Amino acid sequence: GYLTAKQLNQKMAACELIVTRSGYSTLMDLAILNKKAVLIPTPGQTEQEYLAENFFQKNIFYTQSQKDFDLKKVLKKDGKYKGFQQDFGSLALLQKRISELSKKM
């Protein structure tokens, strides 16, 4: 809540690894930025839990529950999960690709 959208985007672009929630719009941001991330679903948010687990099973993003979060473990697993690893080029293409991935879930 302290950064503007532009500032947040700049900070995320500068990061090597992002620890974040697993909401749909966050996943779109990660895809556009082509970033690796650790997904921490908000407890009780079934969509976030589902998305995090699905991308974990596909070796796209590492995930941990909020209550079991362990930064040392995250950093050890960092190399295996590369993120989306695709140049989406445009928001329309990104939305299409995420929709395709969601249908495969």
N, C-alpha and C positions, 0 to 999 in steps of 0.2 A: 503494500500500500504506500510505499515511499517513492517509487519511481514512476515516471510517465511510461507509457507503452514504448516509446522510442528508446528511452534510457534502459528499460528492461531488455529490449531486443539487443541493444549494444552490449550489455553485460553478458547476456546469454551467448552472443556471437563470440565473445572473448574467452569463454570457458572451454576447457577440454572435456570435462565431464559435468553433467548437470544432475543434481538430485532434486526430484520434483514429484508432484502428484501425477496421476495417470489419467487426467481428463482428456476428452476429445480435442479441445482447442490446444491444449499443451502438446499433445502428440502431433498436431498439425504444425505447431511452432518448431518442434524438434525436427520434423521432416524437412521443413523449409530451410532451417539452419544446418541440416545435415550433422546433427550432434549426437554423441553417445549420452546415455542417461541411465540413471537408476530410478525406477518408478516406485513410489511409495503411495499406494492407494489410500484414500481417506477411508478410515474404518466405517463400515456400514453403507458405503457408496458402491452398490453392486456393479454398476457400469465400470467404475474405475478398477475395481477388483478383477472384473472379467477382462478388461483390456490389458491390464498389467500381466495377468497370468498368461493370456494368449500370446503376447509379444515375448514373454519369457520363454514359453514353450518353443517358440520359433527362433530362439537365440538372437532376437533383435534387441531387446532391452533386459537388463537384469532387474529383478524386483525383490523387495523385502516388505514385510508388514511393518507398520509403524511401531508396534510394540516390540518387535524383534530387531529393529534397525541396529546394524553393527557396521560402522564405517570401515573398520579394518577388513572385514569380510568383503564389503563392497569393492574396495580397492584391489583386493586379490582377484576378484572375478572380472575386473574392468576390461581386460583384453579380449574376452570371449564374446562380448556383446557389442556389436559395432553400430547399432542404430539402423536406420532405414537404408543408408548407403545407396542413395539414388538421387540423381539430380532431377527434381520435379519441375524446375523452370518456371512454373506459373501456379497460382493458387487454384485455378480450375483443374489443372492436371493433378495437383496434390489431392484435392477433394475427390477426384475420380479414383485415384490410387488407394486412398484410405477406404473409400466405399468398397472397392474390390477386395481389399484385405479383410474388411469387416465381414463380407459375405462368405469368406473362406473359413471364418471362425466358427 
